[in-house]
């Protein structure tokens, strides 16, 4: 299933508006000032929202990967007793850090 884009949507303009980090109302006003009709503005706003969500999802997946790696590292170091004098930090601290990073990643993906 291929993704098809409406030819009326200017992707470079959407990327520009996304990079400017304006509020949706300000983006809408800027698009109207460029002489676009209402239907085209709505399509551009949908595309900007889709691009913003895709960016958040990528960040969330990266956070989940980092959290999973930290959790695995914590488990491995705890089981092997590689650093005995830091057992409590690794067992409790590193595991909690991993859990928090994974939850932040989940929030970004499912927001």
N, C-alpha and C positions, 0 to 999 in steps of 0.2 A: 504494500500500500504506500504509494508515494504521496508526499506532502506537496500540495500545490498552493501557490501563493496568488492572491489577487493581484493583477497587474497594476491596480490603482494604488497599491501600498508601496511607498518609497522606503525600502529597508534602511538605506543609509540615513534618511531623515529620522526614522524610528531609533536607530542607534545613537544618533546625535541627541535626540530628546532624552533618551535613557541616560546618557552620560551627563547631561546637564543636571540630573537629579531634581527636577522641578516637580511640584505637586501635580496631580492629574488635571486639576482645574487650570493651572497655568499652562500646561501642555496643550490643553484643549483650546485655550485662548490664543496661544501661539500658532496653532494649526489654522484656526479661523482667520487670523491676521494674514496668513499666507494665501488666502483666497480659496480654501477648500470648502466643499459643501459638507453638509451634516453627515451624510452616509460615509464619505471618505474619512472624516474625522473620527467617526465611531470605529471604523476598520483600523485606523492607525492606533487608536487608543487600545484596542484589543491586542494588536501586535506588540505594542510597548509592554502591556501587562504580561503577555506570554513570554517575552524576552526577559523581563524582570524575574518572573517565576523560574525560568530556566536557569538563570544565574544563581538564584537562591538554592535551587536543587543541587547544582554542581557543588556549591559550598557545603551543603549538608552532607553530600556523599563523601566529600573529602574529610569532613569532621568525623563521620562515622568510621571511616577507614583508619584515621589516626587513633580514635578511641578504641577500636578493635585491636589495633597493634599494641597500644599501651596495656590493654587488658590481657592480651596474650603474653606480653613481656612480664607483667606483674605475676601472672600465673606461673610462668616458667621460672622466674627468679624465686618465687615463694617455694615451689616444689623442690628445686635443686639446692636451696639454701646457699646460693652463690655468694651472697654478701650477708653473713649471719648477723653482724651488728646493726644492719638496717632492715631486719626482718619486719618489724612493726610498720615502718614507713612504707615498705614495698607492699606488704599485705593489706594495710588499711588505706594508706595515703594514695599510692599509685593506682590502686583499684578504684577508689572513689573518683580520682581525676579522670580515669578512663570512662567511668560510668557517666560523669557529667558531660564529657566531650561527646559521647555517643548520644546522649539525650538532646544536646544542643543540635547535633546533626539531624536527628529525627525530627526535631521541631522545624528546622529549616526545610527539610524535604516535604513534610506533610502540612506545612502552613498553607 
